[in-house]
Amino acid sequence: MIKRVIFLLAITLIGFAKEKVFVVEREDSSLAVIQEHKLIDRIKNLHNMNHGVVKFSGSDGYLISRDGYIVKFDPEHDKVLTEYKTSKSAIGFVIGKNYVAVANYDDKSVDILDRDLKPLQKIKTGSKNVGIKVYKERLIFAQMDNDKVSVYKDVNHGKAKPKFELEKEFSVGKMPFDAMIQGKTYIVGFFLTKGFGVIDLDKMDYKLIKVTTEGNKPVLKVPHFGFWSLSRDKTFIPAVGDNKVMVYDKSFNFIKNIEVQGLPVFTSLSPEQKYIAVTFSGKDFPYIQIIDTKTLKIIKTYKFDGKVLHVRWSKEEPILYVSVNGANKIVLIDTSSWTQVGEIKDILKPSGIFIWHYEDKK
């Protein structure tokens, strides 16, 4: 109780108003808006938010709905500015300096829009498109149905409006389904090929990496890369179908397996890279565990009164936000003492947590 009073007094005196938290209310087509640990607003009528994703660029907020809408909103004043429907089903998007690119499922295309969501270009691929990323003047995405990764170059780079032309395509593993980018390296995972593909975007070459675990056994399926955590010297991967978090060095040499509570879904690295928060599925949905990235040991286990769908570390204060979907609330954990210090209630079936920082304003 004393720790909680001290913590709350500290945050009151400091006045943490540098960040704003937006939480997807997945069954209510809305975003809950949290500031200074209070529900202050709600942005409504945002379409199908079952897999809603939010991203920020300067003073602009964007979100994508499962039913193909891209929405631009003002994160300072919590207002929708405009929206555009790219298809019946969209899976991901990226924000460039002068464009937004949306990877579509159902009409098998990639849409290029300006930053106010006016259409500029539609790239037809004949495939569901996933893993869309940006590198310098290039746009990279994977074609799930065609076993390809496409690299498009903005031939108008530096001008007001982009114009993308195909630069190169790579034949890759069977059924690519997700990707991540780290510096100049584009990494793509597959449903049906054991391992993942790596493209050097400066050299424009491709290779397949086969990841092994204890006893040099192959990893049978690479999970979604959004669930990975990359520290300065380690890569943490939740095992598919096993109660382990797999740890590798930066060259994907196996280090060890960390035995965890249940089947891990999501790993989230703290801003200073000292800790990993792990969420679970199935009967262990209500749990999260904290792993020390140096000792590779579990230091804390929490059980909540409902399933946990997401976590997010604050960059401004010692807080871990926990989205407790089954109890309609966000729980606050003080990461200096590892104690629960508060709850934000009346968040409707929360899932993804996204944080905007005021200093990012243009």
N, C-alpha and C positions, 0 to 999 in steps of 0.2 A: 504494500500500500504506500509506504514511504517513497519507494522508487518511482511509483506511478505519479505521485504528487510532484516530486522533483522534476520528472520528465515533462509533465504538463505545464509546470511553471516555466521551465526552460524554453519550451516552444512558444509560450505566450510572450515571454520577454523578447525572444529573438524575432518573432513575427514572421514565420515562414510563409511568405506570400509570393515566393518566386516561382512556384510551380502550381499547375492546375491538373487535376486528375479527371480523366474521362473514362467511364466504365460502360461497356456494352451491356445493355439490358436485352438479352437475346430473344426473349419472347414478347417484348413490348415495343419493338421497332424504335428504340430510343437509346440515348446516351445520358447516363447520370453524370452530373458535374459536381466534383468535390473540390473544395478549397478550405485550407486550414482545418482539415479533418471533419468538415461538415458538408452535408448535401445542400448545395446552394441553388441548383437549377437542374433542368432536364430538357434536352433537345429531343423533340418528338417527331413522329412521322418519317422515320428513316428507312422504311421498307423492311425487307427480311434480314434481320440482324443475327440469324443463327450462327453465321461465321463472319460477323462483321469485323473489319480490320480498319484501324485508324492510323494515319501518318501525318506528320507535321513538316512544314517547310517554312521557316521564318514565321510570319504572322498568319499563315494559311494552314487550315486544317482540312484534311480530306478523309473520307471513309468510303469503303466499298461494301455493298450489301450482297448477299448471296444470290439475289435475283437480278443482278446485273446493273445496278445503279452506282454511279460514282457521284459523291456529294461533296461539295466544297462548303466549309463553314468557317465562321469567325470564332477562334477559340478564346479570344479575349471577352467577347460579348455574347457568346453562346447562341449564335444565330446562323441558320442555314442561308447561304448566299446564292447558290445555284446547284443544279443537279443535271445529270445526263445519263440516259439508259443506253449502255453499249450493247447489251445482249440479254438473253433470258437467264444466263448464268455466267458470272465472272468470278475468277478465283484469286486474282492478285493484281497489284499495280505498283508503279514506281513514279517518283516525282523528279523530273529534270528541272534545269534552270528555267526553261521556257516551255515546258510541256508536261503533261501527265500521260503515261502509257498504261493501258489496261489489257491484261491477258484474259481472253474470253474462252469459255468452255463451249457453249452451245452453238454459237454461229461460227466457231472455228476461225477466229481472227484475233488480231491485236489492234486496238484503237489508239491512235495518237490524238490527243486533245491539247488545246492551249491551257494555260493555267486557270482560265475562267470556264473551262470545260466546253469550249466550242470545238467541234470536230475539225481536224486537219487532214487526217490520213487513216485509211483502214488497210492493214496488211492481212490478206487472206492466206491462210496456211493449209486449210483442209484438215486441221487437227485441233484437238483440245490443246490449249497452250498454258504452260505452267512455268514457274521458276524465273519470272521476269526480273532482270536486274539492269543497272546502269554502270558503265565504266567509261569515263571520259566522254567522248562523243559517240559512244557505242551503246546500243540497246541489245541485250542478250536474253533469249528465252528458249525454253525447250518445247518441242512438239511431241506430246505424249503418244499420239497415234502413229507418228511417222519415224520414231526412234532417231530424232535429230535435235541438234542444238543450232539455232540460227543466230548469227551476229549481223546486225544492221548498223550502218554508219550514217550519222547525220551529215549529209553533204553540204548543208547550210550552217554548219556549226559556227557560232558566233554571230549569226544573223537573227533577226526578229522571230522568224518562223522556222521550225525544224523541217527537214525533209529526209526521211530515212530510206536508204537503198541497201539491198542485200550485199554484204561484204563477203561472208563465207558461211557455209553450213558444214557441220560435223555429223557423221554417222556415229551414233553412240550406242549404249546398251539398250536392252529391251524395256520399253515403256518408262521413259523418264517421268518423274512425278514431282520432284521438288529440287530446289537448288539454293545455293548460298554463294556469296562472293566475299573474298578476303583479299584485299589489295587488288592485284592484277589477276587473281586466280578465281575462276568460276568453277564451282564444284556441283555436280549434278548426281542425284541418286535415282535408282531404278526399282521398279516393282519386280522385275523378272531376271535381272542380271546380278550376280553376287559381287558386290563391290560398288564403286562409284567412279564417275568420270571427272577428270580435271582438265580444264582448258587454260593455258597460259595466254592471256588476252594481249600481251605484247608480242610474243613470238607466234601466236596463232597456231599452237599445236595442242594435240589431245592425247591423253593416255588414260588407261583404266587402272585403278588402284583396288587391289583385293585386300580387304581388312580382315585380319585374323585376331583371335582371342587366345585364351589359355590353351596350351598344347598345340598351338599353331592351327587351331580349328577355324574355318572360315565363318565370318558373320553372314548369316543367311539372308538378312534383309536390313537395308539401311533405312532408319526412320526419317520422318520429316526433319529437315535441317533446322527449321524454326525451333526444334526441341533440343538442339545441340547447344553447348556452351564452349566458347573458345577463350581460354586465358592466354597469358603471354607465352606460356611454355607447355600447356596441356590442352587436350581436347576431351570433353566429357560428353558421352553419348548414351542416352537411355537405351537399354537392350530391348529388343522387340520380343515379347513373350517370355521374359525372364526377369527375376527380381534382382537386377544388377544395373549399376551405372558403370559403363566401360570407360577406362581412362587410357589415353594414348598420348604420345609426345606429338610435336608439331609435324613430324614426318610420318605419323600414323604407325609408329612402332608401339606395340602393346606394352602397357605398364602394369595395370592390374584391374580386376573387377571389384567394385564396392557392393557388398550385399546390402540391399535396402528393404524397406517395409513390404513392398509389393511390386506390382508391375509398373515401372516408371513411365510417365508420359512426357513430362516437360522438365527440363533443367534450366535454371535461371541464374546467371552469374552476377554477383554483387558488383557495384561500380568500382570498388577498389580491388576486385578479383580475389578476395580472401575466402569467399563462401559461395556455395551452390545451394539453391533451394530446389527441391525435387517434389513434383506432384505425382499422383498415382491414379490408376483406373480400377474399375471393378469394386470389390469389397473394401479396398483401401482408398477409395475416392476421398474420404474425409481427412486424410493425413497429408502432412508435408514433413519433409526431413531436411535438415541443414547439414551440409558436408563442408569440412575444412579443406580448402584446395591444396594446402601444404602437407598436412598429415594424411589426407585422404580418408579421414574418419568421420563418422556421423557424430555431431556434437549436440543435436537437439531433434526431438520428435514431437510434433503437435498433432492432436486429433480435434477436429471441429465438429459442430453439430449439423453438418450437411456436407455434400460433396464440394470439393475445391476444384475450380476450373482454371484458375490462373493466379499468378503472383507477379508483383512488380516491385523492384527496389527503388526507393527514392534516392535521387542524387543530391538532394538539399538537406536531408536530415536522416537520422538513424532509424528509418522506418521501412518495414517490409509490408506492402499491402497484399492482403490475401482475399481472393474473390470466393466467398462461400455461397455458391449458387443455391444449395439446398436450404439455406437459412435466410436468404434475401438480405445479405449484409456483406460489408467489407470489414475485415478484421485488421487492426494495426498491431504489428509486433515491433517493439523497441529492440533494434539489433545491437545495442550496446550492452543490454542486460538479458536479451532473449526472453523477455516477458511480454505478454499481451497487455497492451496499455489502452485499448479503446476499440469501439465498434461503431461503424456508420451503418445505421439500419435503414430499412425501407428502400434498399436498392433491389430492383425487381429482376430476379433470376440473373445475377451478374455473371459475366464471363470475362472477356478481355479487358485488361487495365492498361491505359495509355496516358503518358504524362507529357504535358506541354510546359515549357519554361518561358517565362516572360522575357528573359534576356535574349531569347531567340527572335524577338520581334525585329522586323526590318528597320 
